[in-house]
């Protein structure tokens, strides 16, 4: 498990600035099965195809070491599950004035059989971009926006990229409210505590302060107990598979 002092808000301060991609990774990288499989792939010197198959099994395009926190990791999820990804195709011939996406300006670039994957810094976060077949730095670009359940989020991501390419600065995403960010940070700390085999009462004391937690005699019927249990259960759900719903914005309070 990532080393973390779950009692310390300062140890999780960076989490409050993460986008859904980073938050999803923070939960996934704590998954014991992901960590075990990553070690196996790394130690056995698997082929690129096997490594990519492992990454895809968890919803990622490329492997990422679980000890790297989200604020230091190059995170590229499968575009089909991450609606913040912008798919770029060559613009039709009549749109010769369309903006171009130059990979040389990307903060991160990696080629794969489905295109070139970029992370473009818009001043607020990194926009994942996929240059599909036929797209080059000299090609007028068009955003391909699938008409799926995440259309609105994909359209917002395309707009952020357009603003970035035009030097207009990034628009802050509305996908995470401050209240939801705070709850997800508490959820992550509760998960860390549970993975460290802490009991619910100790978790509540660490999260809310000892003064707020009743004596052992009144603990079982106190609302903080129910709240702590919900946080832990939500954290376990996000760690196992719920991080994918978090990516799409469909995660709801449990």
Secondary structure, 3 states (H helix, E strand, C coil): CCCCCCCCHHHHHHHHHCCHHHHHHHHHCCCHHHHHHHHHHHHCCCCHHHHHHHHHHCCECCCCCCCCCHHHCCCCECCCCCCCCEEEEECCCCCCCCCCCCHHHCCEEEEECCEEEEEEECCCCEEEEEECCCCCCCCCEEEECCCCCCHHHHHHHHHHHHHHHCCCCCCCCCCCCHHHHHHHHHHHHHHHHHHCCCCHHHHHHHHHCHHHCCCHHHHCCCHHHHHHHHHHHHHHHHHHHHHHHHHHCCCCCC
